[in-house]
Amino acid sequence: MLNSLSKYAFTLAEVLVTLGIIGVVAAMTMPTLISNYRHKVYEAQFKVAHSLIAQTLTQMGNENIDLTRMYCGTGMPDRTQNIFIQDFAKYFKVVKSDYGNTADLTKLGYKDKTFYQSAPGRNAFNFDAHNNGAILLNNGMMIASSGCWWQKGGVGIDFIIDTNGPKRPNKFGYDVFYFQLGTDNKLYPDSGNYLYAQTDEEQLACCNFEKANTCSVPVDTGVSCAQYAIKNVYPHDNAKNYWDSLP
């Protein structure tokens, strides 16, 4: 019986080799699995945030026929005097707010004062994206306004959404996205200009995951990523899925 069992026993060396192989395979596959999981989380958070904001703006628009005229007037100011974000806040459960013009994210519990561009590294995004008031919601989202902007094609109220608030990466194209409220009271992804009024080349330059400071306003690199995220198309290769292809 002992001789029969010994034929099927593993030596210590064989066990160690097997465990070593398993460890190598795990080391090779775990980073990919973790990355894929993280991207799925980003995608899910984006869809929830986009749907919530669009529905809220529709409700807000039903109560006020022309939101851009109401908050921006007919002149050429570049700010809403923080009134828009304060009125917007009434539709949410807000746990923290900053209605000043300092654009300092640390006031809302962030570790850093600014967001980061879509490009590799920690390249600061334009601080004026969130210098017209900001709110942190009970679901973890953060919404900030940069006021009214007159660009090619018309006026829009610009604002950003951080789908997971102070949690990292706080990076455009991942968990931070730029949007505009159009004159029809609808939510549009920012293209780096007014609504969709921009060429493909300009859009790509403003959602660059390979190089920093490539947008027409260099520190705005990442501003047009919401368009690609909604279409689920990777800017550097239209044949690829946006979320699965994030670096």
Sine and cosine of phi, psi and omega as CSV:
sin_phi,cos_phi,sin_psi,cos_psi,sin_omega,cos_omega
0.00,0.00,-0.69,0.72,0.00,-1.00
-0.89,0.46,-0.66,0.75,0.03,-1.00
-0.89,0.45,-0.59,0.80,0.01,-1.00
-0.91,0.41,-0.69,0.73,-0.01,-1.00
-0.93,0.38,-0.60,0.80,-0.07,-1.00
-0.90,0.43,-0.40,0.91,-0.01,-1.00
-0.92,0.39,-0.41,0.91,-0.08,-1.00
-0.95,-0.30,0.05,1.00,-0.01,-1.00
-0.99,0.16,0.50,-0.87,0.05,-1.00
-0.99,-0.15,0.62,-0.78,0.09,-1.00
-0.98,0.21,0.32,-0.95,0.03,-1.00
-0.85,0.52,-0.63,0.78,0.00,-1.00
-0.89,0.46,-0.67,0.75,0.00,-1.00
-0.91,0.42,-0.65,0.76,0.03,-1.00
-0.89,0.46,-0.70,0.72,-0.01,-1.00
-0.90,0.43,-0.65,0.76,0.04,-1.00
-0.89,0.46,-0.70,0.72,0.01,-1.00
-0.88,0.47,-0.72,0.70,0.03,-1.00
-0.89,0.46,-0.59,0.80,0.03,-1.00
-0.90,0.44,-0.67,0.74,0.02,-1.00
-0.90,0.44,-0.70,0.72,0.03,-1.00
-0.86,0.50,-0.66,0.75,0.01,-1.00
-0.89,0.45,-0.67,0.75,0.01,-1.00
-0.90,0.43,-0.71,0.70,0.01,-1.00
-0.88,0.48,-0.68,0.73,0.02,-1.00
-0.89,0.45,-0.67,0.74,0.00,-1.00
-0.90,0.44,-0.53,0.85,-0.01,-1.00
-0.98,0.18,-0.56,0.83,-0.10,-0.99
-1.00,-0.09,-0.49,0.87,-0.07,-1.00
-0.86,0.52,-0.71,0.70,0.02,-1.00
-0.84,0.54,-0.64,0.77,0.02,-1.00
-0.91,0.40,-0.68,0.73,0.01,-1.00
-0.89,0.45,-0.67,0.74,0.01,-1.00
-0.90,0.43,-0.69,0.73,0.01,-1.00
-0.89,0.46,-0.70,0.71,0.01,-1.00
-0.89,0.46,-0.65,0.76,0.03,-1.00
-0.90,0.45,-0.70,0.72,0.00,-1.00
-0.87,0.49,-0.67,0.75,0.00,-1.00
-0.90,0.43,-0.61,0.79,0.04,-1.00
-0.91,0.42,-0.60,0.80,0.05,-1.00
-0.91,0.42,-0.71,0.70,0.04,-1.00
-0.84,0.54,-0.71,0.71,-0.03,-1.00
-0.89,0.46,-0.72,0.69,-0.01,-1.00
-0.89,0.45,-0.68,0.74,0.01,-1.00
-0.91,0.42,-0.62,0.78,0.01,-1.00
-0.90,0.45,-0.72,0.70,-0.03,-1.00
-0.90,0.44,-0.65,0.76,0.04,-1.00
-0.90,0.44,-0.73,0.69,-0.02,-1.00
-0.90,0.44,-0.72,0.69,-0.02,-1.00
-0.87,0.49,-0.70,0.71,0.00,-1.00
-0.90,0.43,-0.69,0.72,-0.02,-1.00
-0.89,0.46,-0.72,0.69,-0.03,-1.00
-0.92,0.39,-0.67,0.74,0.00,-1.00
-0.88,0.48,-0.69,0.73,0.01,-1.00
-0.91,0.41,-0.64,0.77,-0.01,-1.00
-0.92,0.39,-0.65,0.76,0.03,-1.00
-0.91,0.41,-0.59,0.81,0.06,-1.00
-0.89,0.46,-0.71,0.71,0.04,-1.00
-0.89,0.45,-0.69,0.72,0.01,-1.00
-0.90,0.44,-0.63,0.77,0.00,-1.00
-0.94,0.35,-0.51,0.86,0.04,-1.00
-0.92,0.40,-0.43,0.90,-0.01,-1.00
-1.00,-0.03,-0.32,0.95,0.01,-1.00
-0.66,-0.75,0.91,-0.42,-0.16,-0.99
-0.85,0.53,-0.70,0.71,-0.06,-1.00
-0.76,-0.65,1.00,-0.08,-0.07,-1.00
-0.92,0.39,-0.64,0.77,-0.03,-1.00
-0.91,0.42,-0.63,0.78,0.04,-1.00
-0.93,0.37,-0.62,0.78,-0.02,-1.00
-0.89,0.47,-0.68,0.74,-0.08,-1.00
-0.99,-0.12,-0.44,0.90,-0.07,-1.00
-0.96,-0.27,-0.30,0.95,-0.02,-1.00
0.94,0.34,-0.37,-0.93,-0.01,-1.00
-0.92,-0.40,-0.03,1.00,-0.02,-1.00
-1.00,0.06,-0.48,-0.88,-0.05,-1.00
-0.81,-0.58,0.61,0.79,0.08,-1.00
-0.95,0.31,0.37,-0.93,-0.01,-1.00
-0.94,-0.35,0.22,0.97,0.00,-1.00
-0.63,-0.78,0.36,-0.93,0.05,-1.00
-0.98,-0.21,0.19,0.98,-0.07,-1.00
0.84,0.55,0.47,0.88,0.06,-1.00
0.92,0.39,0.13,0.99,-0.02,-1.00
-0.94,0.33,-0.63,0.78,-0.04,-1.00
-0.86,0.52,-0.77,0.63,-0.08,-1.00
-0.91,0.41,-0.52,0.85,0.04,-1.00
-0.94,0.34,-0.63,0.77,0.06,-1.00
-0.94,0.33,-0.61,0.79,0.02,-1.00
-0.88,0.48,-0.60,0.80,-0.05,-1.00
-0.89,0.46,-0.41,0.91,-0.04,-1.00
-0.91,0.41,-0.29,0.96,-0.04,-1.00
-1.00,-0.06,0.03,1.00,-0.06,-1.00
-0.77,-0.64,0.20,-0.98,0.16,-0.99
-1.00,-0.07,0.98,-0.22,-0.09,-1.00
-1.00,-0.07,0.78,-0.63,0.01,-1.00
-0.98,-0.21,-0.33,0.95,0.02,-1.00
-0.38,-0.93,0.58,-0.82,-0.02,-1.00
-0.57,-0.82,0.38,-0.92,0.10,-0.99
-0.58,-0.81,0.97,-0.25,-0.05,-1.00
-0.99,-0.16,0.31,0.95,0.05,-1.00
-1.00,0.02,-0.13,-0.99,-0.03,-1.00
-0.92,-0.39,0.33,0.94,-0.10,-0.99
-0.98,0.20,-0.41,0.91,-0.02,-1.00
0.88,0.48,0.48,0.88,-0.02,-1.00
-0.99,-0.13,0.96,-0.28,-0.07,-1.00
-0.92,0.39,-0.34,0.94,-0.01,-1.00
-0.90,0.45,-0.36,0.93,0.03,-1.00
-0.94,0.35,-0.27,0.96,0.03,-1.00
-0.95,-0.30,0.21,0.98,0.05,-1.00
0.99,-0.12,0.10,0.99,0.05,-1.00
-0.98,0.21,0.45,-0.90,0.05,-1.00
-0.98,0.18,-0.48,0.88,-0.01,-1.00
-0.90,-0.43,0.38,-0.92,-0.06,-1.00
-0.98,0.22,-0.46,0.89,-0.08,-1.00
-0.78,-0.63,0.22,-0.98,0.13,-0.99
-1.00,0.08,0.05,-1.00,-0.02,-1.00
-0.86,-0.51,0.48,-0.88,0.02,-1.00
-0.91,0.42,0.25,-0.97,0.00,-1.00
-0.93,0.36,-0.36,0.93,-0.05,-1.00
-0.93,0.38,0.29,-0.96,0.04,-1.00
-0.86,0.51,0.49,-0.87,0.04,-1.00
1.00,-0.01,-0.13,-0.99,-0.05,-1.00
-0.94,-0.34,0.93,0.37,0.03,-1.00
-1.00,-0.05,0.90,-0.44,-0.10,-0.99
-0.87,0.49,0.69,-0.72,0.09,-1.00
-1.00,0.08,0.35,-0.94,-0.02,-1.00
-0.80,0.60,0.87,-0.50,-0.07,-1.00
-0.91,0.41,-0.39,0.92,-0.06,-1.00
-0.96,0.27,0.03,1.00,0.09,-1.00
-0.95,0.32,-0.31,0.95,-0.06,-1.00
-0.63,-0.78,0.64,0.76,-0.04,-1.00
-0.94,-0.33,0.38,0.92,0.00,-1.00
-0.78,-0.63,0.54,0.84,0.02,-1.00
0.98,-0.22,0.55,-0.83,-0.02,-1.00
-0.48,-0.88,0.48,-0.88,0.02,-1.00
-0.71,-0.71,0.57,-0.82,0.07,-1.00
-0.93,-0.36,0.81,-0.59,-0.09,-1.00
-1.00,-0.07,0.28,-0.96,-0.03,-1.00
-0.93,0.36,-0.28,0.96,0.05,-1.00
-1.00,0.01,0.07,1.00,0.04,-1.00
0.99,-0.12,-0.21,0.98,0.01,-1.00
-0.96,0.28,0.44,-0.90,0.13,-0.99
-0.81,-0.59,0.69,-0.72,0.03,-1.00
-0.82,-0.57,0.75,-0.67,0.01,-1.00
-0.70,-0.71,0.52,-0.85,-0.02,-1.00
-0.93,-0.37,0.56,-0.83,0.14,-0.99
-0.90,-0.43,0.24,0.97,0.13,-0.99
0.99,0.10,-0.34,-0.94,-0.04,-1.00
-1.00,-0.02,0.65,-0.76,0.02,-1.00
-0.71,-0.71,0.80,-0.61,0.08,-1.00
-0.99,-0.10,0.89,-0.46,-0.04,-1.00
-0.72,-0.69,-0.13,-0.99,0.05,-1.00
-0.84,0.54,0.82,-0.57,0.11,-0.99
0.98,-0.19,-0.30,0.95,0.03,-1.00
0.52,-0.86,-0.29,-0.96,-0.04,-1.00
-0.93,-0.38,0.55,-0.83,0.07,-1.00
-0.53,-0.85,0.42,-0.91,0.10,-0.99
-1.00,-0.07,0.89,-0.46,-0.05,-1.00
-1.00,0.01,0.64,-0.77,0.14,-0.99
-0.39,-0.92,0.31,-0.95,-0.01,-1.00
-0.88,-0.48,0.41,-0.91,0.06,-1.00
-0.82,-0.58,0.82,-0.58,0.16,-0.99
-0.97,-0.23,0.95,-0.32,-0.18,-0.98
-0.92,0.40,-0.35,0.94,0.02,-1.00
-0.77,-0.63,0.34,0.94,0.10,-1.00
0.87,0.49,-0.64,-0.77,-0.08,-1.00
-0.88,0.47,-0.28,0.96,0.03,-1.00
-0.88,0.47,0.61,-0.80,0.02,-1.00
-0.95,0.31,0.35,-0.94,0.36,0.93
-1.00,-0.03,-0.16,0.99,-0.05,-1.00
0.81,0.59,0.74,0.67,-0.15,-0.99
-0.77,-0.63,0.72,-0.69,0.00,-1.00
-0.89,0.46,0.67,-0.74,-0.01,-1.00
1.00,-0.05,-0.25,0.97,0.01,-1.00
-0.94,-0.35,-0.93,0.37,0.02,-1.00
-0.82,-0.57,0.04,1.00,0.01,-1.00
-0.82,-0.58,0.74,-0.67,-0.07,-1.00
-0.61,-0.79,0.53,-0.85,-0.05,-1.00
-0.97,-0.22,0.72,-0.69,0.01,-1.00
-0.73,-0.68,0.23,-0.97,0.10,-1.00
-0.72,-0.70,0.57,-0.82,0.17,-0.99
-1.00,-0.09,0.89,-0.46,-0.04,-1.00
-0.99,0.13,0.09,-1.00,-0.01,-1.00
-0.93,0.37,-0.22,0.98,0.06,-1.00
-1.00,-0.08,0.22,0.98,0.01,-1.00
0.92,0.40,0.35,0.94,0.00,-1.00
-0.96,-0.29,0.39,-0.92,-0.01,-1.00
-1.00,0.04,0.76,-0.65,0.02,-1.00
-0.79,-0.62,0.60,-0.80,0.14,-0.99
-0.95,0.31,0.68,-0.73,0.00,-1.00
-0.95,0.32,0.63,-0.78,0.00,-1.00
-0.96,-0.29,0.07,1.00,-0.11,-0.99
1.00,-0.07,-0.04,1.00,0.08,-1.00
-0.53,-0.85,-0.34,-0.94,-0.04,-1.00
-0.98,0.22,0.89,-0.46,0.01,-1.00
0.76,0.64,-0.88,-0.48,-0.08,-1.00
-0.98,-0.18,0.20,0.98,-0.10,-0.99
-0.98,0.18,0.95,0.30,0.01,-1.00
-0.32,-0.95,0.50,-0.87,-0.01,-1.00
-0.97,0.23,0.28,-0.96,0.02,-1.00
-0.87,0.49,-0.63,0.78,-0.02,-1.00
-0.90,0.43,-0.66,0.75,0.00,-1.00
-0.93,0.37,-0.63,0.78,0.03,-1.00
-0.89,0.46,-0.70,0.72,0.00,-1.00
-0.88,0.47,-0.66,0.75,0.00,-1.00
-0.89,0.45,-0.44,0.90,-0.03,-1.00
-0.99,-0.13,0.13,0.99,0.16,-0.99
-0.61,-0.79,0.94,0.35,-0.11,-0.99
-0.96,-0.26,0.87,-0.49,0.03,-1.00
-0.99,-0.10,0.07,1.00,-0.06,-1.00
-0.93,-0.37,-0.57,0.82,-0.04,-1.00
-0.70,-0.71,0.48,-0.88,0.02,-1.00
-1.00,-0.05,0.34,-0.94,0.14,-0.99
0.84,0.54,0.69,0.73,-0.01,-1.00
-0.97,-0.25,-0.18,0.98,-0.01,-1.00
-0.95,0.32,0.27,-0.96,0.01,-1.00
-0.84,0.54,-0.60,0.80,0.24,-0.97
-0.98,-0.22,0.98,-0.21,-0.19,-0.98
-0.72,0.69,-0.70,0.71,-0.06,-1.00
-0.96,0.26,0.00,1.00,0.06,-1.00
-1.00,-0.06,0.16,0.99,-0.03,-1.00
-0.88,0.47,0.90,-0.44,-0.11,-0.99
0.86,-0.51,-0.18,0.98,-0.10,-0.99
-0.90,0.43,-0.49,0.87,-0.08,-1.00
-0.99,-0.14,0.16,0.99,-0.08,-1.00
-0.91,0.41,-0.43,0.90,-0.02,-1.00
-0.87,0.50,-0.57,0.82,0.02,-1.00
-0.89,0.46,-0.70,0.71,0.00,-1.00
-0.93,0.37,-0.61,0.80,-0.01,-1.00
-0.90,0.43,-0.66,0.75,0.01,-1.00
-0.92,0.40,-0.67,0.75,0.01,-1.00
-0.98,0.19,-0.22,0.98,-0.05,-1.00
0.85,0.53,0.73,0.69,0.02,-1.00
-0.82,-0.58,0.79,-0.62,-0.01,-1.00
-0.97,0.25,0.79,-0.61,-0.11,-0.99
-0.87,0.49,-0.50,0.86,-0.05,-1.00
-1.00,0.02,-0.11,0.99,0.03,-1.00
-0.32,-0.95,0.98,-0.21,-0.09,-1.00
-0.90,0.44,-0.23,0.97,0.01,-1.00
-0.99,0.12,-0.15,0.99,-0.07,-1.00
-0.97,-0.23,0.47,-0.88,0.07,-1.00
-0.95,0.30,0.71,-0.70,-0.06,-1.00
-0.86,0.51,-0.83,0.55,-0.16,-0.99
-0.93,0.37,-0.63,0.78,-0.01,-1.00
-0.95,0.31,-0.31,0.95,-0.09,-1.00
-0.98,-0.18,-0.01,1.00,0.01,-1.00
-0.84,0.54,0.70,-0.71,-0.01,-1.00
-0.88,0.48,0.00,0.00,0.00,0.00
